[in-house]
Amino acid sequence: MPIRSLHRSAVETRLRELLERLRAESRRLRADRLLQEGPQYHRELPKLRGWPGRKRRRPGHNLVRRLRKRKESVLRFVHDLQVPFTNNQADRDLRMMKLRMKISGGLRSQQGAKDFATLRSVLSTAQKQGLIHIAALMQGPDSLLAQLEP
């Protein structure tokens, strides 16, 4: 490859990184602004009537308070692109177990449940690593573990 194309490729990569950082910072600033405006908005709303004691708050106000308290964790996906935006993958991983329980009415023994969970875990990990299910099941545990990424 000519030097110019290498240089151009490096410049394009650097520009993409800078653009992504700028977008992330913009999203963070917008989230900060919204989290600052949220409590003020709810303070201006009419008070909720309730029992004496702890002050009642609207669900939106409670949400803003929780988001402010856990801002770093909630917005981690903005800074770390390895973190998924949703937890759908975790839900998908549990879906097969729940489906099995619904269809058969549960698992017959504790050991059967452990075995099924182990197999589902191996298959799910193999799929995430791009391995074929049948090939993963036919390998021994040691060779499979050596093939999977940490």
Secondary structure, DSSP 8 states (H G I E B T S, - for coil): --HHHHHHHHHHHHHHHHHHHHHHHHHHHHHHHHHHHHHHHHHHS------SSS----HHHHHHHHHHHTHHHHTHHHH-TTS-SS-HHHHHHHHHHHHHHHHHSS-SSHHHHHHHHHHHHHHHHHHHTT--HHHHHHS-HHHHHHHS--
